[in-house]
Amino acid sequence: MSVKKWMLAAVMLVMVGCGAEATDRPEDCRQGEYFDEARELCMSCPAVQEPQCREGCGLEIFEDQRGCPLARCESGCEGCADDEVFEASTNQCVAPEPA
């Protein structure tokens, strides 16, 4: 076979080998990953975001429906709404004072 034919054959093999998309199986996923069924790939879990809890309240770590860790305030210790602030003297969420 001539050099040109070898090169053509090599190029065709590479093209055929790269044509199929890589896919994973759920059992291929490692700790800190979840299986994305739509993409058929193992994806990294998002970083755990620490919620703003009332003073003296701890965090609970649990898994979401994908198996990724999430943090939430202990039961009864939910944080304040976006338009409120926690006031330690009263141990309550209140509207912020105007600046």
C-alpha angles and dihedrals in degrees: 000000000000123000091251092055091048091051092048091049091049092050091049091050091051091049092050092046092051095045097085119072117236114252134186134207124228090252089057092067118104130212109295093030134094131200114253103208095196093056096029089226137120108247129193116253114245118257114273110257115214111228122221105254131183116270112278093023123118133212131255120210117209137158125255124221090281094052094253119138120254131181126220136169116268114270110287092017101088117155126251124277117265092260094049138071130209114249111204095199092062097025089229142111112253138173111268117256114251114260 
